[in-house]
Amino acid sequence: MLSFKLIALQLRHPFFRQQTPAVNDFFSFEVPATIQPLFSESAFSNYALTPSIQTVRSTLGGLSARDCFPRGIKDESMAQCCLSGLWLLHNFLNESHEISQSIHSREGSYWHGIMHRLEGDYWNSKYWFRKTGNHPCLEHVLGTRSWNPSDFTDQCESHAEQNDQLSPALQKIAVAEWRALFEYCYTKASND
């Protein structure tokens, strides 16, 4: 299990020192203008902490996979994963769940697992992480291949027993996980 001491060491990673990342500096790819507004500072600072913000619902609801990939889609399943991730970033768990449960891939299972962790269904979350296996994006979460989403789920569950929401350290790790998986899916889905 990843200890809190290791978490504290990993938080020294440059990713965690960024307070207000510019969207195109946050990812290794250029984010299309059509979805840039969805990557606001408040979206990342509220991820996994607050209820969904209803004003974003209409933007997300009107978004298609094609809108996210102006140069075309080479993998439709990965594009759907990105949509699931965008709903999840804004804490719309039901909408993300509806998409992720229909994606029969490691990435769909990973998004599905994150969604169940966020809703507090920890056992179910770990079931989906077992289906995910040792995913290539894991090394980009905290810069180590030994990072494990099931262990992180245990830490979140343990923390939730005494707290209403994630600690700042756990929330930063949740954002790093979201970013690593989203970037992986986006680069696999895009025709770039």
BELGITA-V385249 format. One record per backbone hydrogen bond with DSSP energy under -0.5 kcal/mol. CO is the residue of the C=O (numbers start at 1). NH is the residue of the N-H. E is the energy in kcal/mol with one decimal. If there is no record, write none. Layout:
<<CO:NH:E> <CO:NH:E>>
This chain:
<<3:7:-2.1> <4:8:-2.5> <5:9:-2.0> <6:10:-2.7> <7:11:-1.8> <9:12:-1.4> <10:13:-2.1> <13:16:-1.5> <13:17:-0.7> <14:17:-0.7> <14:18:-0.8> <15:18:-0.7> <22:25:-1.8> <22:26:-1.5> <23:26:-0.7> <23:27:-1.1> <29:31:-0.5> <32:35:-1.6> <32:36:-1.2> <33:37:-0.6> <35:38:-1.6> <36:39:-2.1> <37:40:-0.6> <40:44:-1.5> <41:45:-2.6> <42:46:-1.9> <43:47:-0.8> <46:49:-2.5> <46:50:-1.7> <48:166:-0.5> <52:54:-0.7> <53:56:-1.8> <53:57:-0.6> <54:57:-0.7> <54:58:-0.6> <56:60:-2.6> <57:61:-3.1> <58:62:-1.6> <60:63:-1.4> <64:67:-0.5> <64:68:-0.9> <65:68:-0.8> <65:69:-0.9> <66:69:-0.6> <69:72:-2.1> <72:191:-1.9> <75:79:-1.9> <76:80:-2.3> <77:81:-1.8> <78:82:-1.8> <79:83:-1.7> <80:84:-2.4> <81:85:-2.5> <82:86:-2.3> <83:87:-2.2> <84:88:-2.1> <85:89:-2.7> <86:90:-1.2> <87:92:-2.6> <88:91:-2.3> <90:53:-0.6> <91:52:-0.5> <91:93:-1.1> <92:96:-2.0> <93:97:-2.8> <94:98:-2.4> <95:99:-1.4> <96:100:-3.1> <97:101:-2.4> <99:102:-1.4> <100:103:-1.4> <102:104:-0.7> <103:105:-1.4> <105:109:-2.3> <106:110:-2.1> <107:111:-2.6> <108:112:-2.3> <109:113:-2.6> <110:114:-2.4> <111:115:-2.4> <112:116:-2.0> <113:117:-2.1> <114:118:-2.5> <115:119:-1.6> <116:120:-0.5> <116:121:-2.4> <117:120:-1.1> <120:122:-1.3> <121:125:-2.2> <122:126:-2.3> <123:127:-1.7> <124:128:-1.8> <125:129:-1.9> <126:130:-2.0> <127:131:-1.4> <128:132:-1.2> <129:133:-1.8> <133:135:-1.6> <135:138:-1.7> <136:139:-0.6> <137:140:-1.7> <138:141:-1.8> <138:142:-0.7> <139:143:-0.5> <144:147:-1.1> <148:152:-2.1> <149:153:-2.0> <150:154:-2.0> <151:155:-2.0> <152:156:-2.5> <153:157:-2.7> <154:158:-2.7> <155:159:-2.4> <156:160:-2.4> <157:161:-1.2> <159:162:-1.4> <159:163:-0.9> <167:171:-2.6> <168:172:-2.1> <169:173:-1.7> <170:174:-2.4> <171:175:-2.2> <172:176:-2.3> <173:177:-2.6> <174:178:-2.5> <175:179:-3.0> <176:180:-2.4> <177:181:-2.4> <178:182:-2.9> <179:183:-2.9> <180:184:-2.0> <181:185:-2.6> <182:186:-3.1> <183:187:-2.4> <184:188:-1.7> <185:189:-2.0> <186:190:-2.2> <189:74:-3.3> <189:75:-1.0>>
